[in-house]
Amino acid sequence: MIITGLKRLGKGRYEVYLDGEVAFVLYKGDLARYDLHEGEELTEECRQQIYSETLQKRAVNRILFLLQSRDYTYHELKEKLRQGQYPDEITEGALSEVSAYGYINDANYAERYVECYRDRKSLGKIRQELLRRGIDRETVDDAIGEGRRQQEASAENLEQMQIRRLLEKRHFDPACTDRKEKDRHYAFLIRRGYSSSDIMAVFREYKDGQILDEYSLT
């Protein structure tokens, strides 16, 4: 491999051209360290040394620096390194190294994203955004499914909480209430649009929780 160009980028950075193509970017000090000069040969041994001693470490540090401010998907970090002109070999190696420590996990990213935005955006919109961030469809669908289950559970818990509050306002006390009065409370809640299953779940929380076994689930 022949060093066919050393193009200055500013801030002491240089594009290194090998056989006419951009191979990687180094700092001025790196050029001196590895004794790189335009028109001279770059041995495979020296190239591997540059990759392992300098570029790999810098790519890993770049990823860790980015992750300090917020979470990124694997695809987003790969694009950041590509913009930094790291060779594909270095990019893949650095991402694998950081992933091995658990710092990059698209499944966790998707789950946290759904949890954060499910009350502000539709699940369809969230799916589009996660796919655009490079997360594979299966991982996104798993996160969306879990988000939908949590959303349904939250809605159910909200309904039951509202039922409790209504019963408290109506001074419902199963220990001092006869069957006719219980029927009246039950009918009131049904008229308010609450499901029989939610009403039964709340009634069973009382010590006299067996009362709704006599009610129809339909």
Residue, then its C-alpha position, 0 to 999 in steps of 0.5 A: m500500500i502506497i500513501t498517495g495523499l495526506k490531506r489536511l482537514g483542520k485542527g491537526r487532522y489529516e485524511v490518509y490516502l492509500d492507493g488513491e482512496v481515503a483509508f482513515v483520519l489521523y492527527k499530525g502527531d500520529l503521522a510523526r509517530y508512525d513516520l508516515h509520508e506521502g509517496e512512501e509505502l505503508t506496510e501491513e504491519c504498520r497498518q495493523q498497528i495503527y488500527s489496534e493502537t490508535l483507531q480502535k481505542r479512539a472509536v471506542n472512546r468516541i462511542l463512550f463519549l456519545l453515550q454519556s449524553r444520551d442513549y443511541t442505537y447500534h445503527e446511530l453509533k455506526e453512522k457517527l463513526r462513519q461520519g468520523q471516517y473510521p474504517d468499517e473494520i474499526t467501526e464494527g470492532a469498536l461497536s462489538e467491544v462496547s456492546a459486550y459491556g452492555y452499553i449498546n442494547d437496541a432491545n432495551y433502547a426500544e423498551r425505554y423509548v416506548e415507555c417514555y413516549r407511549d402517553r404522548k405519541s401513538l404506538g404506530k408513530i413510535r414504531q416508525e421512529l424506532l425503525r428509522r433509528g435502525i432497530d430491526r422490526e422484530t425488536v421494535d414489534d416486541a417493544i411495541g407489544e410490551g408497551r401495549r400490554q402496559q398501556e392496557a394494564s395502566a388503563e385498567n388500573l386507572e378504571q379501578m382507581q376511579i371505581r374505588r374513589l366513587l365507592e368511597k364518595r358513596h360511603f360503600d361499606p360491605a360490612c354494613t351493606d345488605r344485598k340490595e344496597k350492593d346491587r344498587h352500587y353495582a348497577f350505578l357503576i355499570r351505568r357509569g360505563y365501568s366493566s363488570s370485571d373491573i367492578m368485581a376486582v375492586f369489590r373483591e378487595y374488600k373483606d366481604g369480597q365474595i359478593l360479586d361471585e353472584y353477579s354475571l360477568t356479561 
